[in-house]
Amino acid sequence: MNKTELIEAIAKKGEMTRADAGRALSAVLDAVTEALAAGQKIQITGFGSFEVKERAAYTGRNPQTGEPVEIPAAKAVQFHAGKGLKDAVK
């Protein structure tokens, strides 16, 4: 499902126009992005949680040459599915 299809599904289930659904989805995505950028954890009961984790620097290998390559430390977003989502996917 892409963003357009998700907006269609929100509009249908929420009984609203596609424009309203698009604005609602954009507002949610903006709020999630801003919270994660500020270092906050987001928990949606029954769905899951998003949080930013620090990933340490490590030495990798260039697959073409086999030479070691230093991979710098970085921040990564992690998602952990909640029980409700896990049960729905079974």
C-alpha angles and dihedrals in degrees: 000000000000129000094270092052090047091053089050091051092048091049092050097045094040093045092232138119121277089245092055091045091050092051091047092050092047091050092051093047091047092050092049092048093049093048093049091046088054090053096252126143118232119211122186108185112235093010109058147259136273124206140162116242129191113239114205123231115263142173116257132176130247102239093213099049103018090229118144115257125194111233110202125229114269144173118249132188115235127196122201115193117231126230094261093054093044091051092048092053096049 
